[in-house]
């Protein structure tokens, strides 16, 4: 019966020939086939079949695009991480180098302080062991410390006699001296009641001779005196006070006080760095009036002592002390007479004990240390007291 019903050509396939129960079942199936709910389900089913048939191609296309984006993302991430890592490594190297330099600089400075202590003890021992107070370049303190190897570097040092140089602060002294030891300008100042500042002409003349050695105008001694004296009055015709410095591109005032360092000379009107470099080996700035030690003064300073001393005569005076140091100022004056330098009677006071000497109390200790790649130079200005104690007046540090 079912075979006949499935065969459309069979006469039994006609619905009117079907049994009542079978006709009712077929009718229900036919109605359900064309209801909206069945149509919706069928449409979704057909669409899913169509999509499934095209799905492999879509996946391949999507996968191909995803692979490109992922590759670019990975490359950018790797580049970013590499850049950050390189920057961190470079910064770490800089920090390590900076820390190393700081440690080496501190270590070099401590070695320099050690050289300073060694030098002060050497000067104290020299004072206590000598019966005659004579300081000359043949003594132990005058020999430079040879280059010595230490852990991580080298050290060296030397002691320089600052009283073998011309003291710039001698140009102006805050005291009134005997009128017989002053020039006409100082006498006029005393006569007018200006007792605070006296200007010894012989000191000015000596400094003028040093200026001539460096091809500088002798008139530049006037602005130096105005820089040192306490008043604000200009020395005519070449002096300079505050108004001369306030008009500069970088204005400042005159110190109107004693110089603390020879480099201060480069601030005075008419002097530049080249002039300072030329004068630096022959000048000092000591806190008190000092006499020039003829046993340690270079030939150029000896030439400046008096007008008319030639370079040859100054060299002869300097070479004599290499054989035997001068034991007194009179010994030095006798040697001047031997080399043909007569001393006029008017200049006899210029070579007294207050202007010349054979001993010193002020020294400069130069300590040079190098640890690793760091080089430190320490300048210590010291004063040796009569009891042998040595005190530090100032320190200066230079990193090379």
C-alpha positions as MATLAB code, in Angstrom:
seq = 'XXXXXXXXXXXXXXXXXXXXXXXXXXXXXXXXXXXXXXXXXXXXXXXXXXXXXXXXXXXXXXXXXXXXXXXXXXXXXXXXXXXXXXXXXXXXXXXXXXXXXXXXXXXXXXXXXXXXXXXXXXXXXXXXXXXXXXXXXXXXXXXXXXXXXXXXXXXXXXXXXXXXXXXXXXXXXXXXXXXXXXXXXXXXXXXXXXXXXXXXXXXXXXXXXXXXXXXXXXXXXXXXXXXXXXXXXXXXXXXXXXXXXXXXXXXXXXXXXXXXXXXXXXXXXXXXXXXXXXXXXXXXXXXXXXXXXXXXXXXXXXXXXXXXXXXXXXXXXXXXXXXXXXXXXXXXXXXXXXXXXXXXXXXXXXXXXXXXXXXXXXXXXXXXXXXXXXXXXXXXXXXXXXXXXXXXXXXXXXXX';
ca = [
       0.000    0.000    0.000;
       2.823    2.460    0.952;
       4.622    1.574   -2.264;
       1.565    2.403   -4.264;
       1.157    5.670   -2.485;
       4.787    6.708   -3.140;
       4.448    5.886   -6.841;
       2.689    8.806   -8.505;
       1.866    6.751  -11.555;
      -0.029    4.263   -9.537;
      -3.774    4.763   -9.474;
      -3.614    4.043   -5.832;
      -1.601    7.233   -5.375;
      -4.691    9.327   -5.760;
      -5.616   10.789   -2.401;
      -9.233    9.991   -2.789;
      -8.326    6.297   -2.830;
      -6.274    6.489    0.408;
      -7.688    5.206    3.658;
      -9.148    7.863    5.939;
      -6.383    7.655    8.553;
      -3.652    7.925    5.913;
      -5.353   10.819    4.206;
      -5.542   12.673    7.506;
      -1.790   12.173    8.224;
      -0.736   13.322    4.798;
      -2.928   16.370    5.088;
      -1.307   17.360    8.374;
       2.166   17.012    6.849;
       1.143   19.123    3.877;
      -0.293   21.875    6.047;
       2.785   21.981    8.303;
       4.998   22.287    5.265;
       3.455   25.573    4.285;
       3.003   27.204    7.694;
       5.123   30.380    8.446;
       7.092   28.682   11.208;
       8.119   25.863    8.939;
       8.982   28.269    6.154;
      11.248   30.263    8.520;
      13.046   27.158    9.689;
      13.503   26.008    6.158;
      14.893   29.316    5.023;
      17.418   29.337    7.856;
      18.392   25.797    7.068;
      18.945   26.561    3.400;
      20.961   29.679    4.212;
      23.176   27.792    6.642;
      23.818   25.160    4.012;
      24.809   27.824    1.495;
      27.097   29.539    4.027;
      28.686   26.268    4.999;
      29.468   25.592    1.366;
      31.438   28.878    1.147;
      32.985   28.812    4.657;
      36.408   27.294    3.822;
      37.241   30.140    1.421;
      36.160   32.828    3.866;
      38.319   31.299    6.599;
      41.302   31.157    4.326;
      40.918   34.852    3.427;
      40.457   35.896    7.040;
      43.408   33.827    8.147;
      45.576   35.381    5.465;
      44.741   38.926    6.688;
      45.183   38.004   10.347;
      48.653   36.613    9.666;
      49.813   40.000    8.189;
      48.510   42.069   11.081;
      50.011   39.698   13.613;
      53.390   39.810   11.888;
      53.461   43.631   11.879;
      52.422   43.689   15.528;
      55.207   41.312   16.473;
      57.790   43.344   14.530;
      56.703   46.597   16.192;
      56.752   44.969   19.617;
      60.246   43.575   19.052;
      61.496   46.960   17.783;
      60.000   48.759   20.771;
      61.470   46.292   23.245;
      64.875   46.521   21.539;
      64.841   50.329   21.675;
      63.850   50.394   25.335;
      66.479   47.802   26.218;
      69.230   49.669   24.342;
      68.284   52.920   26.091;
      68.325   51.204   29.476;
      71.735   49.662   28.789;
      73.153   53.015   27.606;
      71.759   54.791   30.652;
      73.191   52.109   32.905;
      76.633   52.524   31.326;
      76.445   56.295   31.878;
      75.397   55.834   35.490;
      78.201   53.351   36.091;
      80.737   55.699   34.491;
      79.465   58.666   36.490;
      79.599   56.741   39.738;
      83.097   55.504   38.924;
      84.299   59.050   38.213;
      82.807   60.324   41.470;
      84.517   57.578   43.443;
      87.834   58.210   41.662;
      87.539   61.978   42.165;
      86.948   61.583   45.897;
      89.820   59.148   46.143;
      92.128   61.495   44.209;
      91.155   64.407   46.462;
      91.959   62.413   49.577;
      95.366   61.556   48.136;
      95.882   65.275   47.441;
      95.014   66.090   51.036;
      97.572   63.509   52.075;
     100.220   65.316   50.025;
      99.202   68.565   51.726;
      99.702   67.023   55.167;
     103.063   65.609   54.095;
     104.171   69.051   52.840;
     103.112   70.900   56.003;
     105.064   68.439   58.159;
     108.081   68.854   55.911;
     107.939   72.643   56.309;
     107.521   72.346   60.079;
     110.511   70.022   60.329;
     112.592   72.429   58.239;
     111.803   75.253   60.663;
     112.657   73.232   63.780;
     115.865   71.656   62.502;
     117.537   74.804   61.183;
     119.581   77.022   63.443;
     119.864   79.786   60.854;
     116.562   80.920   59.428;
     117.535   80.643   55.797;
     115.249   79.172   53.166;
     116.667   78.347   49.758;
     116.034   76.035   46.812;
     118.578   73.481   47.999;
     116.447   72.333   50.931;
     114.275   69.241   51.047;
     110.998   71.143   50.777;
     112.075   72.610   47.414;
     112.429   69.157   45.818;
     109.292   68.000   44.035;
     107.714   64.713   45.048;
     108.542   62.243   42.256;
     105.723   60.576   40.402;
     104.596   57.781   42.702;
     102.331   54.858   41.886;
      99.382   54.261   44.183;
      96.402   51.937   44.016;
      94.624   52.843   40.790;
      96.759   55.818   39.763;
      99.688   58.142   40.472;
     100.462   61.117   42.733;
     103.003   63.931   42.702;
     103.425   67.334   44.329;
     105.684   70.274   45.018;
     106.103   73.250   47.353;
     106.526   76.759   45.925;
     107.806   79.743   47.873;
     105.283   82.568   47.497;
     107.678   85.074   49.055;
     109.935   84.607   46.084;
     107.284   86.511   44.110;
     106.050   90.084   44.130;
     103.172   90.512   46.563;
     100.498   92.622   44.872;
      98.979   93.528   48.209;
     102.217   95.335   49.068;
     101.102   98.095   46.699;
      98.618   99.338   49.293;
      99.156   98.857   53.014;
      96.681   99.757   55.753;
      99.204  101.482   57.974;
     101.283  104.630   58.111;
     104.975  103.998   57.770;
     107.889  106.216   58.521;
     107.840  109.192   56.190;
     111.481  108.570   55.291;
     110.476  105.227   53.747;
     107.782  106.739   51.547;
     107.925  108.516   48.227;
     106.647  111.991   47.548;
     103.109  110.799   46.869;
     102.872  108.996   50.195;
     104.321  111.991   52.023;
     101.722  114.269   50.485;
      98.997  111.830   51.534;
     100.258  111.828   55.116;
     100.552  115.623   55.142;
      96.923  115.858   54.024;
      95.828  113.569   56.851;
      95.148  110.484   54.690;
      96.567  108.044   57.246;
      94.502  105.024   56.169;
      96.244  104.278   52.903;
      99.927  104.692   52.071;
     101.328  103.871   48.668;
     105.022  102.974   48.605;
     106.462  104.174   45.327;
     109.241  101.590   45.314;
     106.710   98.766   45.312;
     104.884  100.479   42.459;
     108.133  100.878   40.515;
     108.941   97.201   40.946;
     105.529   96.195   39.668;
     105.927   98.553   36.715;
     109.112   96.751   35.736;
     107.250   93.430   35.812;
     104.564   94.995   33.605;
     107.204   96.081   31.110;
     108.540   92.532   30.995;
     105.116   91.404   29.713;
     104.865   94.352   27.281;
     102.177   96.029   29.384;
     101.827   99.737   30.010;
     103.453  100.890   33.262;
     100.382  103.015   33.932;
      98.382   99.863   34.700;
      99.728   99.986   38.235;
      97.182  102.758   38.983;
      94.003  100.665   38.442;
      95.570   97.888   40.539;
      96.105  100.337   43.410;
      92.512  101.592   43.076;
      91.302   97.988   43.169;
      93.210   97.406   46.418;
      92.690  100.630   48.364;
      89.674  101.159   50.565;
      88.543  104.492   49.132;
      86.542  105.131   45.980;
      88.708  107.981   44.718;
      90.272  107.457   41.326;
      94.039  107.701   40.967;
      94.847  110.119   38.160;
      95.391  109.801   35.333;
      95.097  106.027   34.810;
      93.123  104.859   37.843;
      89.736  103.110   37.777;
      87.032  102.864   40.408;
      83.457  101.536   40.455;
      82.112  103.663   37.603;
      84.724  102.215   35.222;
      83.496   98.668   35.916;
      79.752   99.332   36.141;
      79.729  100.330   32.459;
      81.009   96.948   31.267;
      78.820   94.339   29.558;
      78.946   92.335   32.777;
      79.065   95.067   35.433;
      80.745   94.679   38.796;
      82.444   96.866   41.366;
      86.030   97.313   42.410;
      86.972   95.150   45.375;
      88.543   97.998   47.389;
      90.239   95.311   49.455;
      93.296   93.104   49.369;
      93.351   90.455   46.667;
      92.650   86.888   47.726;
      94.065   85.235   44.604;
      96.445   86.297   41.813;
      93.735   85.406   39.281;
      91.779   88.388   40.616;
      94.177   90.542   38.604;
      92.334   89.573   35.400;
      89.301   91.528   36.699;
      91.236   94.786   36.959;
      90.712   97.265   34.124;
      93.446   96.928   31.495;
      94.340   93.303   32.298;
      93.124   90.272   30.390;
      93.760   86.570   30.688;
      96.945   86.680   28.590;
      98.379   89.410   30.809;
      97.576   87.370   33.894;
      99.235   84.243   32.430;
     102.388   86.248   31.723;
     102.551   87.735   35.230;
     101.341   84.704   37.202;
     104.792   83.080   37.832;
     106.068   86.329   39.381;
     103.166   87.573   41.551;
     101.397   86.509   44.724;
      98.592   87.838   46.933;
      99.596   87.361   50.556;
      97.468   88.669   53.428;
     100.251   90.691   55.053;
     103.160   92.783   53.907;
     105.991   90.445   52.947;
     109.577   90.833   51.882;
     111.005   89.150   48.788;
     113.195   86.128   49.501;
     116.286   86.627   47.361;
     117.146   82.929   47.688;
     114.003   81.773   45.878;
     113.013   84.731   43.664;
     113.334   84.086   39.901;
     115.649   86.244   37.821;
     112.757   88.340   36.472;
     111.763   89.358   40.008;
     115.384   90.172   40.843;
     115.503   92.415   37.778;
     112.465   94.292   39.087;
     114.113   95.086   42.424;
     115.878   98.152   41.094;
     116.050  100.079   37.877;
     119.123   99.329   35.797;
     119.581   95.642   36.586;
     120.113   93.759   33.338;
     119.029   90.233   32.539;
     122.645   89.036   32.651;
     123.230   90.549   36.066;
     120.005   89.014   37.372;
     121.080   85.592   36.132;
     124.434   86.027   37.875;
     122.657   86.823   41.137;
     120.481   83.719   40.722;
     123.355   81.398   39.773;
     125.392   82.389   42.854;
     122.762   80.963   45.223;
     122.961   77.591   43.475;
     126.497   77.300   44.798;
     125.874   78.923   48.161;
     122.627   80.510   49.328;
     122.567   84.040   50.640;
     122.697   83.945   54.414;
     121.659   87.570   54.900;
     120.470   90.606   53.007;
     123.920   92.155   53.357;
     125.388   89.094   51.664;
     123.022   89.665   48.744;
     123.896   93.364   48.526;
     127.595   92.469   48.465;
     126.964   90.119   45.565;
     125.120   92.910   43.758;
     128.210   95.068   44.086;
     130.356   92.200   42.765;
     128.285   91.780   39.589;
     128.411   95.542   39.007;
     125.094   96.783   40.356;
     125.760   99.921   42.383;
     123.124  100.909   44.888;
     122.432  104.640   44.979;
     122.258  106.227   48.398;
     118.698  107.310   47.669;
     117.710  103.643   47.174;
     119.458  102.310   50.264;
     116.150  102.061   52.131;
     114.691   99.994   49.287;
     116.841   97.031   50.314;
     116.109   96.913   54.010;
     114.819   93.969   55.992;
     111.218   94.989   55.307;
     111.595   94.605   51.530;
     114.205   91.823   51.157;
     114.844   88.677   53.194;
     116.523   85.282   53.069;
     113.683   83.278   54.639;
     109.999   82.698   53.972;
     106.780   82.039   55.824;
     104.251   81.708   52.990;
     104.185   78.746   50.616;
     101.975   77.186   47.978;
     101.517   73.403   48.026;
     100.542   71.937   44.652;
      99.282   68.334   44.785;
      98.597   66.545   41.507;
      96.818   63.167   41.654;
      95.291   60.899   39.037;
      93.026   57.944   39.770;
      91.659   56.145   36.740;
      90.615   58.774   34.212;
      90.124   61.489   36.848;
      92.870   64.013   37.568;
      92.657   66.401   40.539;
      95.001   69.280   41.316;
      94.860   70.857   44.781;
      96.388   74.263   45.571;
      96.931   74.949   49.274;
      98.266   78.306   50.449;
      99.877   77.871   53.850;
     101.652   80.034   56.400;
     104.462   78.791   58.598;
     104.440   80.403   62.015;
     107.470   81.215   64.108;
     106.825   78.241   66.397;
     106.975   75.850   63.448;
     103.251   75.214   63.129;
     101.821   75.427   59.630;
      98.255   76.549   58.977;
      96.283   76.428   55.764;
      95.036   79.834   54.600;
      93.101   78.752   51.529;
      92.531   75.841   49.187;
      91.701   75.659   45.526;
      90.688   72.561   43.586;
      90.979   71.940   39.877;
      89.542   68.895   38.076;
      91.372   68.084   34.863;
];
